[in-house]
Amino acid sequence: MSLFNVYPLYDITPVSAKDMYVYDDKNVKYLDLYGGHAVISIGHSHPKYVNAISRQVEKLGFYSNAIQNPLQVELADKLEQLSGCKDYHLFLCNSGAEANENALKLASFHNKKKKILAFKNSFHGRTSAAVAATDNPKIVAPINAQQEVDFVELGELKTVETILKQNLTCAVIVEFIQGVGGLDQSTTEFYQGLEKLCKQYNTALIADEVQSGFGRTGDFFAFQKHNITPDIISIAKGMGNGFPIGGILIHPSIEASFGLLGTTFGGNHLACAATLSVLEVLEDEKLMENAINISYYFQEKAKALPSLKSIKGRGLMMGLEFEFPISELRKKLIFDHHIFTGSAKNPNLLRILPPLTIQEKHIDLFFEALKQELNEK
């Protein structure tokens, strides 16, 4: 049987990894500045992470959500403590798409409406409602297109109000820093205005923190810079450091009932153990503070680059926008300099999403390689 051919693959086969580096089957060492789509938050194979999973699987790897799981309670308490999101409730699932799917479903249950408002250049996942709220027609199948979604330019409050006042929209879903779309973000005035409109028109505000959450921006969540209170917060990528887990944080104004949401694998013992170890390392190693410090260092180094149009993003969710498409540059960084980076919907944007354990010496290696390639163009 062959694999279903949906991924364009680089000819690299990783076999091991440690902190900032990935090693392939030819023993080539790669600097990882992409973290597998921002998944690796505390570095590859962190000893506390490995120990936590190993100890847990020796005892109990999985049982269903029909029984008590104290690890879920411990995780909810630790998440509340570190994130500062007081009195929210936690529902655990398996991925970012599933988190957003549950967020949208819960919003519709809550206010009995059915339309979604999302923003242009958004990406919220590949499942039914999540992909319909993603601004990429190429990945929306006809069955998904039955969802009713309005797409608005990021920053357009007047258009948002025109739509919400029709009283049909169950949720506004927004990335406070767009990921796949190209690291665009709006102003505090816009986000606070969005929150006000959602309250005024009984619409749930969903903060999609799947990529930006768990300390990547220097705050625990990207929305916290803007001093707002979302109704639902979706989380996933960095929370398990590679172990599949996702979830939503739910404001106490939204009531639970038996059977409202459900999942087989969500919140399993191994996933909880992995995420608890991530939170422990984030706190003990002050990785959110490191994200801020390294981001500043990165931006200072970037200012000297030729052909650079703009520096985008925040914390360790960064992008370098050039005056030319970066696909060939990415290939040269991978194959000539052994550095992983990322791309975006914006063809001129090089995305940088490294483990939060990154140090200045790793940034130096990246800019040395980048300058060499840009000077040869």
C-alpha positions as CSV (number, residue, x, y, z in Angstrom):
1,M,0.0,0.0,0.0
2,S,1.3,3.5,-0.9
3,L,0.7,6.7,1.1
4,F,-2.0,9.1,0.0
5,N,0.2,11.7,-1.8
6,V,-0.9,15.0,-0.3
7,Y,2.3,16.3,1.2
8,P,5.2,17.8,-1.0
9,L,8.2,16.4,0.9
10,Y,11.8,17.5,1.2
11,D,14.2,14.6,0.9
12,I,15.2,14.6,4.5
13,T,14.5,11.8,7.0
14,P,14.8,12.8,10.7
15,V,15.7,10.0,13.1
16,S,16.4,11.9,16.3
17,A,16.4,15.3,17.8
18,K,17.7,17.2,20.9
19,D,16.7,20.7,22.0
20,M,17.2,23.0,18.9
21,Y,18.6,20.3,16.6
22,V,17.2,17.5,14.4
23,Y,19.4,14.7,13.1
24,D,18.7,12.8,9.9
25,D,19.5,9.2,8.8
26,K,22.8,10.4,7.3
27,N,23.7,12.0,10.6
28,V,23.3,15.5,9.2
29,K,22.5,18.1,12.0
30,Y,19.8,20.7,11.3
31,L,19.0,23.8,13.3
32,D,15.2,23.8,13.8
33,L,13.8,27.3,13.5
34,Y,10.3,26.0,12.7
35,G,9.5,23.5,15.4
36,G,7.2,21.5,13.2
37,H,4.7,24.3,12.7
38,A,5.3,25.8,16.2
39,V,4.7,22.5,17.9
40,I,8.0,22.1,19.7
41,S,7.8,24.6,22.5
42,I,10.3,23.4,25.1
43,G,12.9,21.8,22.7
44,H,13.1,18.4,21.2
45,S,13.4,15.5,23.7
46,H,13.5,17.7,26.8
47,P,14.4,15.3,29.7
48,K,11.5,16.4,31.9
49,Y,9.1,15.8,29.0
50,V,10.6,12.4,28.2
51,N,10.6,11.3,31.8
52,A,7.0,12.5,32.3
53,I,5.7,10.5,29.4
54,S,7.8,7.4,30.2
55,R,6.7,7.3,33.8
56,Q,3.0,7.7,32.8
57,V,3.0,5.1,30.1
58,E,4.4,2.6,32.6
59,K,1.4,3.2,34.8
60,L,-1.5,4.0,32.6
61,G,-1.5,5.3,29.0
62,F,-5.2,5.6,28.3
63,Y,-8.7,5.1,29.6
64,S,-11.9,6.8,28.5
65,N,-13.5,9.9,29.8
66,A,-16.1,7.8,31.5
67,I,-13.9,7.6,34.6
68,Q,-12.1,10.0,36.9
69,N,-8.8,11.4,35.6
70,P,-7.0,13.5,38.2
71,L,-4.4,14.5,35.6
72,Q,-7.0,16.6,33.8
73,V,-7.9,18.4,37.0
74,E,-4.2,19.0,37.7
75,L,-3.7,20.3,34.2
76,A,-6.7,22.7,34.4
77,D,-5.4,24.1,37.7
78,K,-1.8,24.6,36.4
79,L,-3.1,26.1,33.2
80,E,-5.2,28.6,35.1
81,Q,-2.2,29.5,37.3
82,L,0.2,30.1,34.4
83,S,-2.1,31.7,31.9
84,G,-3.9,34.0,34.3
85,C,-7.3,32.9,32.7
86,K,-9.2,32.7,36.0
87,D,-12.4,30.8,36.4
88,Y,-12.4,29.4,32.8
89,H,-13.3,25.8,32.3
90,L,-11.2,23.3,30.3
91,F,-12.3,20.8,27.6
92,L,-9.5,18.7,26.2
93,C,-9.4,17.2,22.7
94,N,-6.6,16.2,20.3
95,S,-5.7,18.9,17.8
96,G,-6.1,22.6,16.9
97,A,-8.7,21.8,14.2
98,E,-10.7,19.8,16.7
99,A,-10.3,22.6,19.3
100,N,-11.8,25.2,16.9
101,E,-14.5,22.8,15.8
102,N,-15.6,22.4,19.4
103,A,-15.3,26.1,20.0
104,L,-17.6,26.9,17.1
105,K,-20.1,24.2,18.0
106,L,-20.2,25.3,21.6
107,A,-20.8,28.9,20.6
108,S,-23.7,27.8,18.4
109,F,-25.2,25.7,21.2
110,H,-24.8,28.7,23.6
111,N,-26.6,31.4,21.6
112,K,-28.6,29.3,19.1
113,K,-27.2,31.0,16.0
114,K,-25.5,29.4,13.1
115,K,-23.3,31.8,11.0
116,I,-19.6,32.4,11.6
117,L,-17.6,35.5,11.1
118,A,-13.9,35.0,10.3
119,F,-11.2,37.2,8.8
120,K,-9.4,37.2,5.5
121,N,-6.1,35.2,5.4
122,S,-7.3,33.2,8.4
123,F,-6.4,29.6,9.1
124,H,-8.4,27.6,11.7
125,G,-8.0,24.0,10.6
126,R,-9.2,21.4,8.1
127,T,-12.3,19.9,9.7
128,S,-15.9,20.8,8.9
129,A,-16.6,24.2,10.4
130,A,-13.0,25.1,11.0
131,V,-12.0,24.7,7.4
132,A,-15.1,26.7,6.3
133,A,-13.8,29.5,8.5
134,T,-10.4,29.3,6.9
135,D,-9.8,31.7,4.0
136,N,-8.5,29.2,1.5
137,P,-11.1,27.9,-1.1
138,K,-8.6,25.2,-2.3
139,I,-9.0,23.2,0.9
140,V,-12.8,23.7,1.4
141,A,-14.8,20.8,0.0
142,P,-18.4,21.2,-1.2
143,I,-19.6,19.5,2.0
144,N,-17.7,22.1,4.1
145,A,-19.0,25.0,2.0
146,Q,-22.5,24.5,3.3
147,Q,-21.4,26.3,6.5
148,E,-22.4,30.0,6.4
149,V,-19.3,32.1,6.9
150,D,-18.7,35.8,6.4
151,F,-15.0,36.9,5.7
152,V,-14.0,40.4,6.7
153,E,-10.7,42.3,6.4
154,L,-8.8,42.3,9.6
155,G,-9.3,45.7,11.2
156,E,-12.7,46.4,9.6
157,L,-15.0,47.0,12.6
158,K,-17.8,48.7,10.7
159,T,-18.2,45.7,8.4
160,V,-18.2,43.4,11.5
161,E,-21.0,45.4,13.1
162,T,-23.1,45.4,9.9
163,I,-22.9,41.6,9.9
164,L,-23.4,41.1,13.7
165,K,-26.5,43.3,13.9
166,Q,-28.3,40.8,11.7
167,N,-28.4,38.6,14.8
168,L,-27.4,35.4,12.8
169,T,-23.8,35.0,13.8
170,C,-22.9,32.6,16.6
171,A,-19.2,33.3,16.8
172,V,-16.4,35.6,15.6
173,I,-13.2,33.6,15.4
174,V,-9.9,35.4,15.2
175,E,-6.1,34.8,15.3
176,F,-4.6,37.7,17.2
177,I,-1.5,37.0,15.1
178,Q,-2.4,35.2,11.9
179,G,-0.2,32.1,11.4
180,V,-0.4,30.5,7.9
181,G,-1.9,33.8,6.5
182,G,1.4,35.6,7.1
183,L,1.7,37.0,10.6
184,D,-0.6,40.0,10.2
185,Q,-2.2,41.5,13.3
186,S,-4.4,44.5,14.0
187,T,-4.5,47.1,16.8
188,T,-5.6,47.0,20.4
189,E,-8.4,49.4,19.4
190,F,-9.7,46.9,16.9
191,Y,-9.6,43.9,19.2
192,Q,-11.2,45.8,22.0
193,G,-13.9,47.0,19.6
194,L,-14.4,43.5,18.4
195,E,-15.0,42.3,22.0
196,K,-17.5,45.1,22.6
197,L,-19.5,44.3,19.4
198,C,-19.6,40.6,20.3
199,K,-21.0,41.4,23.7
200,Q,-23.5,43.9,22.2
201,Y,-24.8,41.4,19.7
202,N,-24.7,38.2,21.8
203,T,-21.9,36.6,19.7
204,A,-19.2,34.5,21.1
205,L,-15.6,35.8,20.7
206,I,-13.3,32.9,20.0
207,A,-9.5,33.5,20.3
208,D,-7.7,31.1,18.2
209,E,-4.5,30.6,20.1
210,V,-3.6,27.2,18.5
211,Q,-0.3,28.5,17.1
212,S,0.3,31.6,19.2
213,G,-0.5,30.2,22.7
214,F,1.6,28.6,25.4
215,G,4.1,31.4,25.7
216,R,5.1,31.8,22.0
217,T,4.5,35.6,21.9
218,G,6.1,36.3,25.3
219,D,2.6,36.5,26.9
220,F,0.9,33.2,27.6
221,F,-1.7,34.0,25.0
222,A,-1.4,36.6,22.2
223,F,-4.8,38.2,23.0
224,Q,-3.5,39.2,26.5
225,K,-1.5,42.1,25.1
226,H,-4.9,43.7,24.2
227,N,-6.5,43.4,27.6
228,I,-9.7,41.6,26.5
229,T,-11.6,38.5,27.7
230,P,-12.6,36.0,25.0
231,D,-15.6,33.7,25.5
232,I,-13.6,30.7,24.2
233,I,-9.9,30.2,23.7
234,S,-8.6,27.4,21.5
235,I,-5.2,25.8,22.2
236,A,-3.1,23.0,20.7
237,K,0.3,23.0,19.0
238,G,2.8,24.0,21.6
239,M,0.9,22.5,24.5
240,G,2.1,18.9,24.0
241,N,5.6,19.6,22.6
242,G,4.8,17.0,19.9
243,F,2.3,14.8,21.7
244,P,-1.2,15.3,20.1
245,I,-3.4,17.4,22.4
246,G,-5.7,20.3,22.0
247,G,-8.4,22.0,24.0
248,I,-10.7,25.0,24.6
249,L,-10.8,27.3,27.6
250,I,-14.5,28.2,28.2
251,H,-15.7,31.4,30.0
252,P,-17.9,30.6,33.0
253,S,-20.9,32.4,31.3
254,I,-21.2,29.4,29.0
255,E,-22.9,26.4,30.8
256,A,-22.0,22.8,30.4
257,S,-24.3,19.8,30.2
258,F,-23.8,16.1,30.0
259,G,-23.1,15.0,26.4
260,L,-22.7,18.6,25.0
261,L,-19.1,17.9,23.9
262,G,-17.2,14.6,23.8
263,T,-14.1,12.8,22.6
264,T,-12.5,9.4,22.8
265,F,-8.8,10.3,23.1
266,G,-9.0,13.9,24.3
267,G,-7.4,14.5,27.7
268,N,-5.9,11.0,27.9
269,H,-3.3,10.3,30.6
270,L,-0.3,10.5,28.3
271,A,-1.4,13.8,26.8
272,C,-2.0,15.3,30.2
273,A,1.4,14.2,31.4
274,A,3.1,15.6,28.4
275,T,1.3,19.0,28.8
276,L,2.0,19.2,32.5
277,S,5.7,18.7,31.8
278,V,5.6,21.5,29.2
279,L,4.0,23.9,31.7
280,E,6.6,23.0,34.3
281,V,9.5,23.7,31.9
282,L,7.9,26.9,30.7
283,E,7.7,28.2,34.3
284,D,11.0,26.8,35.6
285,E,13.2,27.9,32.6
286,K,11.4,31.2,32.2
287,L,10.8,30.5,28.5
288,M,8.2,33.3,28.0
289,E,10.8,35.8,29.2
290,N,13.3,34.2,26.8
291,A,10.8,34.5,24.0
292,I,10.7,38.3,24.6
293,N,14.5,38.7,24.9
294,I,15.3,36.5,21.8
295,S,12.6,38.3,19.8
296,Y,14.3,41.7,20.5
297,Y,17.7,40.2,19.5
298,F,16.2,38.7,16.3
299,Q,14.6,42.0,15.3
300,E,17.8,44.0,15.8
301,K,19.8,41.5,13.7
302,A,17.1,41.6,11.0
303,K,17.3,45.3,10.5
304,A,20.7,44.9,8.7
305,L,19.4,42.5,6.1
306,P,19.3,43.5,2.4
307,S,16.0,43.2,0.4
308,L,14.0,43.1,3.6
309,K,10.5,44.6,3.3
310,S,9.3,44.2,6.9
311,I,9.6,42.3,10.1
312,K,6.3,40.7,11.2
313,G,5.0,39.0,14.3
314,R,5.8,39.0,18.0
315,G,7.8,37.0,20.4
316,L,9.0,33.8,18.8
317,M,6.3,33.9,16.2
318,M,8.3,35.9,13.7
319,G,8.4,36.5,10.0
320,L,10.8,38.2,7.5
321,E,9.0,39.6,4.5
322,F,11.2,40.1,1.4
323,E,10.8,41.8,-1.9
324,F,10.9,38.3,-3.7
325,P,9.4,34.8,-3.2
326,I,11.3,32.9,-0.6
327,S,10.8,29.3,-1.8
328,E,14.3,29.0,-3.3
329,L,15.8,30.7,-0.2
330,R,14.1,28.2,2.1
331,K,15.6,25.3,0.0
332,K,19.1,26.8,0.2
333,L,18.7,27.3,4.0
334,I,17.7,23.6,4.4
335,F,20.1,21.9,2.0
336,D,23.2,24.2,2.1
337,H,23.0,25.5,5.6
338,H,20.9,22.8,7.3
339,I,18.4,25.2,8.8
340,F,14.6,24.5,9.0
341,T,12.3,27.6,8.4
342,G,8.7,28.0,7.4
343,S,6.6,29.5,4.7
344,A,3.2,31.2,4.6
345,K,0.3,32.1,2.3
346,N,2.3,35.2,1.6
347,P,4.9,33.8,-0.8
348,N,7.5,36.4,0.2
349,L,7.4,35.6,3.9
350,L,9.9,33.4,5.7
351,R,8.3,32.2,9.0
352,I,10.4,31.6,12.1
353,L,8.7,29.5,14.9
354,P,11.6,27.9,16.9
355,P,11.5,26.1,20.2
356,L,11.2,28.6,23.0
357,T,14.6,27.3,24.3
358,I,16.4,29.1,21.5
359,Q,19.5,31.1,22.3
360,E,21.3,34.1,20.7
361,K,23.9,31.8,19.2
362,H,21.2,30.0,17.2
363,I,20.0,33.4,15.9
364,D,23.5,34.3,14.9
365,L,23.9,31.1,12.8
366,F,20.6,31.8,11.0
367,F,21.6,35.4,10.1
368,E,25.0,34.4,9.0
369,A,23.5,31.9,6.6
370,L,20.8,34.4,5.5
371,K,23.2,37.2,4.8
372,Q,25.4,34.8,2.7
373,E,22.4,33.8,0.6
374,L,21.0,37.3,0.2
375,N,24.4,38.7,-0.8
376,E,24.7,36.1,-3.5
377,K,21.3,37.0,-5.1
